[in-house]
Amino acid sequence: MGRPVLFNPSLERDMKDWCDEDGAKRLVDKINSYWSERGYDVDVNLIDAGFVPAMRSARTDVRSNMVNGMPMRRAAGEAGGERPSYRPREQGESAIA
């Protein structure tokens, strides 16, 4: 027999509601600051989807330019911020360095 699940008020206070407009704004700030601290430039926007009958509430979507949760580019001026230019191999140059 498993242990009973007890109500933990401090845990309830720590849980965030990311689904309402204020929560979505907090999430945007959290995402921006996380990636900015790591030297990445991400674009995160809020899209107001309005009332959704299936959810019986309003919805705010968080959209970004990230792919699979990873940023596309480093912030300007950061080391490795620019993509290396293409340089074809010279004849006789090995593909394995």
Jmol script that loads the backbone (N, CA, C; Angstrom):
load data "model"
ATOM      1  N   MET A   1       0.852  -1.182   0.000  1.00  0.00           N
ATOM      2  CA  MET A   1       0.000   0.000   0.000  1.00  0.00           C
ATOM      3  C   MET A   1       0.894   1.241   0.000  1.00  0.00           C
ATOM      4  N   GLY A   2       0.633   2.202  -0.899  1.00  0.00           N
ATOM      5  CA  GLY A   2       1.442   3.408  -1.028  1.00  0.00           C
ATOM      6  C   GLY A   2       1.183   4.405   0.084  1.00  0.00           C
ATOM      7  N   ARG A   3       2.078   5.349   0.189  1.00  0.00           N
ATOM      8  CA  ARG A   3       1.925   6.397   1.182  1.00  0.00           C
ATOM      9  C   ARG A   3       0.823   7.350   0.743  1.00  0.00           C
ATOM     10  N   PRO A   4       0.044   7.877   1.687  1.00  0.00           N
ATOM     11  CA  PRO A   4      -1.016   8.818   1.309  1.00  0.00           C
ATOM     12  C   PRO A   4      -0.417  10.138   0.819  1.00  0.00           C
ATOM     13  N   VAL A   5      -1.089  10.764  -0.123  1.00  0.00           N
ATOM     14  CA  VAL A   5      -0.663  12.062  -0.637  1.00  0.00           C
ATOM     15  C   VAL A   5      -1.193  13.130   0.310  1.00  0.00           C
ATOM     16  N   LEU A   6      -0.292  13.908   0.869  1.00  0.00           N
ATOM     17  CA  LEU A   6      -0.680  14.952   1.804  1.00  0.00           C
ATOM     18  C   LEU A   6      -0.672  16.300   1.116  1.00  0.00           C
ATOM     19  N   PHE A   7      -1.574  17.169   1.528  1.00  0.00           N
ATOM     20  CA  PHE A   7      -1.621  18.522   0.989  1.00  0.00           C
ATOM     21  C   PHE A   7      -0.460  19.318   1.559  1.00  0.00           C
ATOM     22  N   ASN A   8       0.298  19.960   0.702  1.00  0.00           N
ATOM     23  CA  ASN A   8       1.449  20.752   1.130  1.00  0.00           C
ATOM     24  C   ASN A   8       1.233  22.194   0.676  1.00  0.00           C
ATOM     25  N   PRO A   9       0.788  23.086   1.579  1.00  0.00           N
ATOM     26  CA  PRO A   9       0.485  24.464   1.167  1.00  0.00           C
ATOM     27  C   PRO A   9       1.686  25.213   0.601  1.00  0.00           C
ATOM     28  N   SER A  10       2.890  24.945   1.113  1.00  0.00           N
ATOM     29  CA  SER A  10       4.055  25.663   0.586  1.00  0.00           C
ATOM     30  C   SER A  10       4.328  25.236  -0.853  1.00  0.00           C
ATOM     31  N   LEU A  11       4.098  23.979  -1.167  1.00  0.00           N
ATOM     32  CA  LEU A  11       4.263  23.501  -2.536  1.00  0.00           C
ATOM     33  C   LEU A  11       3.233  24.153  -3.449  1.00  0.00           C
ATOM     34  N   GLU A  12       2.033  24.299  -2.966  1.00  0.00           N
ATOM     35  CA  GLU A  12       0.961  24.939  -3.737  1.00  0.00           C
ATOM     36  C   GLU A  12       1.332  26.387  -4.062  1.00  0.00           C
ATOM     37  N   ARG A  13       1.934  27.112  -3.093  1.00  0.00           N
ATOM     38  CA  ARG A  13       2.331  28.504  -3.324  1.00  0.00           C
ATOM     39  C   ARG A  13       3.449  28.586  -4.353  1.00  0.00           C
ATOM     40  N   ASP A  14       4.350  27.601  -4.362  1.00  0.00           N
ATOM     41  CA  ASP A  14       5.493  27.628  -5.269  1.00  0.00           C
ATOM     42  C   ASP A  14       5.107  27.285  -6.701  1.00  0.00           C
ATOM     43  N   MET A  15       3.982  26.613  -6.887  1.00  0.00           N
ATOM     44  CA  MET A  15       3.557  26.249  -8.242  1.00  0.00           C
ATOM     45  C   MET A  15       3.092  27.503  -8.960  1.00  0.00           C
ATOM     46  N   LYS A  16       3.511  27.651 -10.200  1.00  0.00           N
ATOM     47  CA  LYS A  16       3.167  28.832 -10.979  1.00  0.00           C
ATOM     48  C   LYS A  16       2.092  28.467 -12.006  1.00  0.00           C
ATOM     49  N   ASP A  17       1.230  29.429 -12.275  1.00  0.00           N
ATOM     50  CA  ASP A  17       0.240  29.244 -13.329  1.00  0.00           C
ATOM     51  C   ASP A  17       0.780  29.952 -14.562  1.00  0.00           C
ATOM     52  N   TRP A  18       1.278  29.190 -15.528  1.00  0.00           N
ATOM     53  CA  TRP A  18       1.850  29.752 -16.743  1.00  0.00           C
ATOM     54  C   TRP A  18       0.791  29.969 -17.817  1.00  0.00           C
ATOM     55  N   CYS A  19      -0.459  29.578 -17.547  1.00  0.00           N
ATOM     56  CA  CYS A  19      -1.484  29.583 -18.591  1.00  0.00           C
ATOM     57  C   CYS A  19      -2.219  30.906 -18.738  1.00  0.00           C
ATOM     58  N   ASP A  20      -2.271  31.725 -17.695  1.00  0.00           N
ATOM     59  CA  ASP A  20      -2.963  33.004 -17.838  1.00  0.00           C
ATOM     60  C   ASP A  20      -1.996  34.047 -18.392  1.00  0.00           C
ATOM     61  N   GLU A  21      -2.492  35.244 -18.656  1.00  0.00           N
ATOM     62  CA  GLU A  21      -1.661  36.272 -19.289  1.00  0.00           C
ATOM     63  C   GLU A  21      -0.474  36.668 -18.419  1.00  0.00           C
ATOM     64  N   ASP A  22      -0.694  36.835 -17.119  1.00  0.00           N
ATOM     65  CA  ASP A  22       0.406  37.200 -16.222  1.00  0.00           C
ATOM     66  C   ASP A  22       1.444  36.087 -16.160  1.00  0.00           C
ATOM     67  N   GLY A  23       0.996  34.851 -16.107  1.00  0.00           N
ATOM     68  CA  GLY A  23       1.913  33.720 -16.081  1.00  0.00           C
ATOM     69  C   GLY A  23       2.712  33.611 -17.363  1.00  0.00           C
ATOM     70  N   ALA A  24       2.054  33.869 -18.494  1.00  0.00           N
ATOM     71  CA  ALA A  24       2.755  33.826 -19.781  1.00  0.00           C
ATOM     72  C   ALA A  24       3.817  34.915 -19.846  1.00  0.00           C
ATOM     73  N   LYS A  25       3.527  36.108 -19.301  1.00  0.00           N
ATOM     74  CA  LYS A  25       4.521  37.190 -19.266  1.00  0.00           C
ATOM     75  C   LYS A  25       5.707  36.799 -18.397  1.00  0.00           C
ATOM     76  N   ARG A  26       5.431  36.163 -17.249  1.00  0.00           N
ATOM     77  CA  ARG A  26       6.522  35.696 -16.380  1.00  0.00           C
ATOM     78  C   ARG A  26       7.364  34.640 -17.093  1.00  0.00           C
ATOM     79  N   LEU A  27       6.704  33.769 -17.846  1.00  0.00           N
ATOM     80  CA  LEU A  27       7.416  32.733 -18.581  1.00  0.00           C
ATOM     81  C   LEU A  27       8.318  33.332 -19.658  1.00  0.00           C
ATOM     82  N   VAL A  28       7.824  34.344 -20.373  1.00  0.00           N
ATOM     83  CA  VAL A  28       8.634  35.035 -21.385  1.00  0.00           C
ATOM     84  C   VAL A  28       9.871  35.644 -20.731  1.00  0.00           C
ATOM     85  N   ASP A  29       9.681  36.314 -19.594  1.00  0.00           N
ATOM     86  CA  ASP A  29      10.823  36.917 -18.890  1.00  0.00           C
ATOM     87  C   ASP A  29      11.817  35.849 -18.442  1.00  0.00           C
ATOM     88  N   LYS A  30      11.303  34.744 -17.954  1.00  0.00           N
ATOM     89  CA  LYS A  30      12.162  33.656 -17.478  1.00  0.00           C
ATOM     90  C   LYS A  30      12.971  33.051 -18.625  1.00  0.00           C
ATOM     91  N   ILE A  31      12.331  32.820 -19.773  1.00  0.00           N
ATOM     92  CA  ILE A  31      13.021  32.269 -20.939  1.00  0.00           C
ATOM     93  C   ILE A  31      14.081  33.240 -21.442  1.00  0.00           C
ATOM     94  N   ASN A  32      13.706  34.517 -21.582  1.00  0.00           N
ATOM     95  CA  ASN A  32      14.658  35.524 -22.058  1.00  0.00           C
ATOM     96  C   ASN A  32      15.869  35.639 -21.136  1.00  0.00           C
ATOM     97  N   SER A  33      15.647  35.698 -19.829  1.00  0.00           N
ATOM     98  CA  SER A  33      16.772  35.850 -18.906  1.00  0.00           C
ATOM     99  C   SER A  33      17.643  34.598 -18.883  1.00  0.00           C
ATOM    100  N   TYR A  34      17.035  33.409 -18.965  1.00  0.00           N
ATOM    101  CA  TYR A  34      17.804  32.161 -18.968  1.00  0.00           C
ATOM    102  C   TYR A  34      18.794  32.135 -20.127  1.00  0.00           C
ATOM    103  N   TRP A  35      18.292  32.395 -21.338  1.00  0.00           N
ATOM    104  CA  TRP A  35      19.166  32.310 -22.509  1.00  0.00           C
ATOM    105  C   TRP A  35      20.105  33.501 -22.610  1.00  0.00           C
ATOM    106  N   SER A  36      19.692  34.662 -22.140  1.00  0.00           N
ATOM    107  CA  SER A  36      20.555  35.839 -22.155  1.00  0.00           C
ATOM    108  C   SER A  36      21.772  35.624 -21.253  1.00  0.00           C
ATOM    109  N   GLU A  37      21.565  35.012 -20.093  1.00  0.00           N
ATOM    110  CA  GLU A  37      22.670  34.723 -19.176  1.00  0.00           C
ATOM    111  C   GLU A  37      23.689  33.776 -19.814  1.00  0.00           C
ATOM    112  N   ARG A  38      23.244  32.983 -20.770  1.00  0.00           N
ATOM    113  CA  ARG A  38      24.120  32.013 -21.432  1.00  0.00           C
ATOM    114  C   ARG A  38      24.658  32.531 -22.769  1.00  0.00           C
ATOM    115  N   GLY A  39      24.377  33.816 -23.064  1.00  0.00           N
ATOM    116  CA  GLY A  39      24.935  34.446 -24.259  1.00  0.00           C
ATOM    117  C   GLY A  39      24.150  34.215 -25.537  1.00  0.00           C
ATOM    118  N   TYR A  40      22.865  33.866 -25.424  1.00  0.00           N
ATOM    119  CA  TYR A  40      22.054  33.629 -26.613  1.00  0.00           C
ATOM    120  C   TYR A  40      20.998  34.707 -26.773  1.00  0.00           C
ATOM    121  N   ASP A  41      20.680  35.003 -28.009  1.00  0.00           N
ATOM    122  CA  ASP A  41      19.660  35.982 -28.356  1.00  0.00           C
ATOM    123  C   ASP A  41      18.432  35.223 -28.838  1.00  0.00           C
ATOM    124  N   VAL A  42      17.336  35.286 -28.087  1.00  0.00           N
ATOM    125  CA  VAL A  42      16.103  34.616 -28.488  1.00  0.00           C
ATOM    126  C   VAL A  42      14.980  35.640 -28.599  1.00  0.00           C
ATOM    127  N   ASP A  43      14.057  35.384 -29.490  1.00  0.00           N
ATOM    128  CA  ASP A  43      12.861  36.208 -29.637  1.00  0.00           C
ATOM    129  C   ASP A  43      11.686  35.413 -29.097  1.00  0.00           C
ATOM    130  N   VAL A  44      11.065  35.913 -28.021  1.00  0.00           N
ATOM    131  CA  VAL A  44       9.918  35.250 -27.410  1.00  0.00           C
ATOM    132  C   VAL A  44       8.781  36.257 -27.382  1.00  0.00           C
ATOM    133  N   ASN A  45       7.620  35.857 -27.898  1.00  0.00           N
ATOM    134  CA  ASN A  45       6.474  36.760 -28.000  1.00  0.00           C
ATOM    135  C   ASN A  45       5.233  36.124 -27.402  1.00  0.00           C
ATOM    136  N   LEU A  46       4.300  36.991 -27.005  1.00  0.00           N
ATOM    137  CA  LEU A  46       2.994  36.538 -26.529  1.00  0.00           C
ATOM    138  C   LEU A  46       1.970  36.746 -27.631  1.00  0.00           C
ATOM    139  N   ILE A  47       1.139  35.751 -27.850  1.00  0.00           N
ATOM    140  CA  ILE A  47       0.058  35.830 -28.829  1.00  0.00           C
ATOM    141  C   ILE A  47      -1.248  35.611 -28.079  1.00  0.00           C
ATOM    142  N   ASP A  48      -2.112  36.613 -28.097  1.00  0.00           N
ATOM    143  CA  ASP A  48      -3.405  36.498 -27.431  1.00  0.00           C
ATOM    144  C   ASP A  48      -4.340  35.692 -28.320  1.00  0.00           C
ATOM    145  N   ALA A  49      -4.694  34.500 -27.881  1.00  0.00           N
ATOM    146  CA  ALA A  49      -5.565  33.626 -28.667  1.00  0.00           C
ATOM    147  C   ALA A  49      -7.037  33.869 -28.353  1.00  0.00           C
ATOM    148  N   GLY A  50      -7.316  34.693 -27.359  1.00  0.00           N
ATOM    149  CA  GLY A  50      -8.699  34.985 -27.015  1.00  0.00           C
ATOM    150  C   GLY A  50      -9.381  33.815 -26.316  1.00  0.00           C
ATOM    151  N   PHE A  51     -10.703  33.863 -26.279  1.00  0.00           N
ATOM    152  CA  PHE A  51     -11.473  32.822 -25.603  1.00  0.00           C
ATOM    153  C   PHE A  51     -11.493  31.558 -26.458  1.00  0.00           C
ATOM    154  N   VAL A  52     -11.216  30.437 -25.817  1.00  0.00           N
ATOM    155  CA  VAL A  52     -11.230  29.143 -26.502  1.00  0.00           C
ATOM    156  C   VAL A  52     -12.354  28.313 -25.889  1.00  0.00           C
ATOM    157  N   PRO A  53     -13.428  28.056 -26.661  1.00  0.00           N
ATOM    158  CA  PRO A  53     -14.571  27.330 -26.098  1.00  0.00           C
ATOM    159  C   PRO A  53     -14.205  25.960 -25.519  1.00  0.00           C
ATOM    160  N   ALA A  54     -13.303  25.248 -26.165  1.00  0.00           N
ATOM    161  CA  ALA A  54     -12.942  23.914 -25.671  1.00  0.00           C
ATOM    162  C   ALA A  54     -12.293  23.986 -24.289  1.00  0.00           C
ATOM    163  N   MET A  55     -11.525  25.038 -24.052  1.00  0.00           N
ATOM    164  CA  MET A  55     -10.865  25.210 -22.752  1.00  0.00           C
ATOM    165  C   MET A  55     -11.758  25.954 -21.763  1.00  0.00           C
ATOM    166  N   ARG A  56     -12.763  26.613 -22.285  1.00  0.00           N
ATOM    167  CA  ARG A  56     -13.675  27.443 -21.498  1.00  0.00           C
ATOM    168  C   ARG A  56     -12.924  28.545 -20.765  1.00  0.00           C
ATOM    169  N   SER A  57     -11.898  29.074 -21.439  1.00  0.00           N
ATOM    170  CA  SER A  57     -11.118  30.181 -20.874  1.00  0.00           C
ATOM    171  C   SER A  57     -10.347  30.863 -21.997  1.00  0.00           C
ATOM    172  N   ALA A  58      -9.756  31.994 -21.663  1.00  0.00           N
ATOM    173  CA  ALA A  58      -8.900  32.691 -22.620  1.00  0.00           C
ATOM    174  C   ALA A  58      -7.532  32.029 -22.599  1.00  0.00           C
ATOM    175  N   ARG A  59      -6.811  32.173 -23.694  1.00  0.00           N
ATOM    176  CA  ARG A  59      -5.496  31.546 -23.791  1.00  0.00           C
ATOM    177  C   ARG A  59      -4.496  32.552 -24.328  1.00  0.00           C
ATOM    178  N   THR A  60      -3.293  32.532 -23.780  1.00  0.00           N
ATOM    179  CA  THR A  60      -2.191  33.335 -24.282  1.00  0.00           C
ATOM    180  C   THR A  60      -1.075  32.380 -24.657  1.00  0.00           C
ATOM    181  N   ASP A  61      -0.671  32.415 -25.926  1.00  0.00           N
ATOM    182  CA  ASP A  61       0.387  31.520 -26.405  1.00  0.00           C
ATOM    183  C   ASP A  61       1.733  32.199 -26.285  1.00  0.00           C
ATOM    184  N   VAL A  62       2.758  31.405 -25.988  1.00  0.00           N
ATOM    185  CA  VAL A  62       4.136  31.876 -25.952  1.00  0.00           C
ATOM    186  C   VAL A  62       4.822  31.297 -27.180  1.00  0.00           C
ATOM    187  N   ARG A  63       5.304  32.159 -28.064  1.00  0.00           N
ATOM    188  CA  ARG A  63       5.961  31.723 -29.300  1.00  0.00           C
ATOM    189  C   ARG A  63       7.390  32.240 -29.314  1.00  0.00           C
ATOM    190  N   SER A  64       8.282  31.457 -29.906  1.00  0.00           N
ATOM    191  CA  SER A  64       9.672  31.880 -29.974  1.00  0.00           C
ATOM    192  C   SER A  64      10.295  31.452 -31.289  1.00  0.00           C
ATOM    193  N   ASN A  65      11.513  31.944 -31.521  1.00  0.00           N
ATOM    194  CA  ASN A  65      12.251  31.555 -32.723  1.00  0.00           C
ATOM    195  C   ASN A  65      13.181  30.377 -32.436  1.00  0.00           C
ATOM    196  N   MET A  66      13.010  29.732 -31.288  1.00  0.00           N
ATOM    197  CA  MET A  66      13.847  28.587 -30.947  1.00  0.00           C
ATOM    198  C   MET A  66      13.362  27.344 -31.702  1.00  0.00           C
ATOM    199  N   VAL A  67      14.277  26.408 -31.905  1.00  0.00           N
ATOM    200  CA  VAL A  67      13.944  25.152 -32.561  1.00  0.00           C
ATOM    201  C   VAL A  67      14.195  24.039 -31.559  1.00  0.00           C
ATOM    202  N   ASN A  68      13.157  23.279 -31.262  1.00  0.00           N
ATOM    203  CA  ASN A  68      13.240  22.212 -30.259  1.00  0.00           C
ATOM    204  C   ASN A  68      13.781  22.730 -28.930  1.00  0.00           C
ATOM    205  N   GLY A  69      13.394  23.947 -28.570  1.00  0.00           N
ATOM    206  CA  GLY A  69      13.788  24.522 -27.298  1.00  0.00           C
ATOM    207  C   GLY A  69      15.198  25.085 -27.250  1.00  0.00           C
ATOM    208  N   MET A  70      15.876  25.108 -28.389  1.00  0.00           N
ATOM    209  CA  MET A  70      17.249  25.624 -28.428  1.00  0.00           C
ATOM    210  C   MET A  70      17.301  26.884 -29.284  1.00  0.00           C
ATOM    211  N   PRO A  71      18.065  27.895 -28.835  1.00  0.00           N
ATOM    212  CA  PRO A  71      18.167  29.145 -29.602  1.00  0.00           C
ATOM    213  C   PRO A  71      18.889  28.946 -30.919  1.00  0.00           C
ATOM    214  N   MET A  72      18.592  29.829 -31.860  1.00  0.00           N
ATOM    215  CA  MET A  72      19.168  29.755 -33.198  1.00  0.00           C
ATOM    216  C   MET A  72      20.521  30.451 -33.294  1.00  0.00           C
ATOM    217  N   ARG A  73      20.755  31.498 -32.487  1.00  0.00           N
ATOM    218  CA  ARG A  73      21.992  32.274 -32.632  1.00  0.00           C
ATOM    219  C   ARG A  73      22.445  32.825 -31.287  1.00  0.00           C
ATOM    220  N   ARG A  74      23.750  33.077 -31.202  1.00  0.00           N
ATOM    221  CA  ARG A  74      24.321  33.721 -30.021  1.00  0.00           C
ATOM    222  C   ARG A  74      24.078  35.230 -30.118  1.00  0.00           C
ATOM    223  N   ALA A  75      24.167  35.892 -28.996  1.00  0.00           N
ATOM    224  CA  ALA A  75      23.999  37.348 -28.969  1.00  0.00           C
ATOM    225  C   ALA A  75      25.128  38.006 -29.740  1.00  0.00           C
ATOM    226  N   ALA A  76      24.850  39.150 -30.334  1.00  0.00           N
ATOM    227  CA  ALA A  76      25.859  39.875 -31.111  1.00  0.00           C
ATOM    228  C   ALA A  76      27.049  40.211 -30.232  1.00  0.00           C
ATOM    229  N   GLY A  77      28.242  40.036 -30.768  1.00  0.00           N
ATOM    230  CA  GLY A  77      29.453  40.354 -30.035  1.00  0.00           C
ATOM    231  C   GLY A  77      29.973  39.227 -29.161  1.00  0.00           C
ATOM    232  N   GLU A  78      29.217  38.156 -29.012  1.00  0.00           N
ATOM    233  CA  GLU A  78      29.664  37.022 -28.201  1.00  0.00           C
ATOM    234  C   GLU A  78      30.599  36.144 -29.015  1.00  0.00           C
ATOM    235  N   ALA A  79      31.489  35.471 -28.351  1.00  0.00           N
ATOM    236  CA  ALA A  79      32.385  34.538 -29.032  1.00  0.00           C
ATOM    237  C   ALA A  79      31.558  33.437 -29.679  1.00  0.00           C
ATOM    238  N   GLY A  80      31.834  33.170 -30.919  1.00  0.00           N
ATOM    239  CA  GLY A  80      31.073  32.145 -31.633  1.00  0.00           C
ATOM    240  C   GLY A  80      29.719  32.629 -32.096  1.00  0.00           C
ATOM    241  N   GLY A  81      29.481  33.946 -32.020  1.00  0.00           N
ATOM    242  CA  GLY A  81      28.177  34.493 -32.378  1.00  0.00           C
ATOM    243  C   GLY A  81      27.866  34.425 -33.860  1.00  0.00           C
ATOM    244  N   GLU A  82      28.904  34.494 -34.666  1.00  0.00           N
ATOM    245  CA  GLU A  82      28.683  34.431 -36.104  1.00  0.00           C
ATOM    246  C   GLU A  82      28.983  33.031 -36.603  1.00  0.00           C
ATOM    247  N   ARG A  83      28.266  32.633 -37.612  1.00  0.00           N
ATOM    248  CA  ARG A  83      28.521  31.326 -38.198  1.00  0.00           C
ATOM    249  C   ARG A  83      29.797  31.414 -39.021  1.00  0.00           C
ATOM    250  N   PRO A  84      30.615  30.375 -38.990  1.00  0.00           N
ATOM    251  CA  PRO A  84      31.832  30.411 -39.803  1.00  0.00           C
ATOM    252  C   PRO A  84      31.475  30.406 -41.279  1.00  0.00           C
ATOM    253  N   SER A  85      32.281  31.122 -42.066  1.00  0.00           N
ATOM    254  CA  SER A  85      32.016  31.152 -43.497  1.00  0.00           C
ATOM    255  C   SER A  85      32.479  29.838 -44.121  1.00  0.00           C
ATOM    256  N   TYR A  86      31.907  29.522 -45.241  1.00  0.00           N
ATOM    257  CA  TYR A  86      32.248  28.286 -45.941  1.00  0.00           C
ATOM    258  C   TYR A  86      33.593  28.456 -46.638  1.00  0.00           C
ATOM    259  N   ARG A  87      34.472  27.501 -46.445  1.00  0.00           N
ATOM    260  CA  ARG A  87      35.763  27.517 -47.105  1.00  0.00           C
ATOM    261  C   ARG A  87      35.979  26.136 -47.715  1.00  0.00           C
ATOM    262  N   PRO A  88      35.953  26.038 -49.041  1.00  0.00           N
ATOM    263  CA  PRO A  88      36.141  24.716 -49.655  1.00  0.00           C
ATOM    264  C   PRO A  88      37.543  24.193 -49.376  1.00  0.00           C
ATOM    265  N   ARG A  89      37.637  22.880 -49.275  1.00  0.00           N
ATOM    266  CA  ARG A  89      38.930  22.246 -49.027  1.00  0.00           C
ATOM    267  C   ARG A  89      39.821  22.372 -50.248  1.00  0.00           C
ATOM    268  N   GLU A  90      41.096  22.554 -49.989  1.00  0.00           N
ATOM    269  CA  GLU A  90      42.074  22.576 -51.068  1.00  0.00           C
ATOM    270  C   GLU A  90      42.287  21.142 -51.563  1.00  0.00           C
ATOM    271  N   GLN A  91      42.720  21.005 -52.800  1.00  0.00           N
ATOM    272  CA  GLN A  91      42.998  19.674 -53.311  1.00  0.00           C
ATOM    273  C   GLN A  91      44.091  19.025 -52.479  1.00  0.00           C
ATOM    274  N   GLY A  92      43.884  17.782 -52.139  1.00  0.00           N
ATOM    275  CA  GLY A  92      44.851  17.047 -51.350  1.00  0.00           C
ATOM    276  C   GLY A  92      44.665  17.236 -49.847  1.00  0.00           C
ATOM    277  N   GLU A  93      43.797  18.168 -49.415  1.00  0.00           N
ATOM    278  CA  GLU A  93      43.538  18.388 -47.994  1.00  0.00           C
ATOM    279  C   GLU A  93      42.595  17.295 -47.512  1.00  0.00           C
ATOM    280  N   SER A  94      42.908  16.679 -46.416  1.00  0.00           N
ATOM    281  CA  SER A  94      42.118  15.569 -45.884  1.00  0.00           C
ATOM    282  C   SER A  94      40.853  16.085 -45.228  1.00  0.00           C
ATOM    283  N   ALA A  95      39.781  15.304 -45.349  1.00  0.00           N
ATOM    284  CA  ALA A  95      38.523  15.643 -44.687  1.00  0.00           C
ATOM    285  C   ALA A  95      38.619  15.377 -43.194  1.00  0.00           C
ATOM    286  N   ILE A  96      39.516  14.504 -42.791  1.00  0.00           N
ATOM    287  CA  ILE A  96      39.687  14.180 -41.371  1.00  0.00           C
ATOM    288  C   ILE A  96      40.949  14.887 -40.887  1.00  0.00           C
ATOM    289  N   ALA A  97      40.767  15.730 -39.909  1.00  0.00           N
ATOM    290  CA  ALA A  97      41.925  16.477 -39.383  1.00  0.00           C
ATOM    291  C   ALA A  97      42.597  15.731 -38.275  1.00  0.00           C
TER     292      ALA A  97
END
end "model"
wireframe off; spacefill off
backbone 0.3
color backbone group
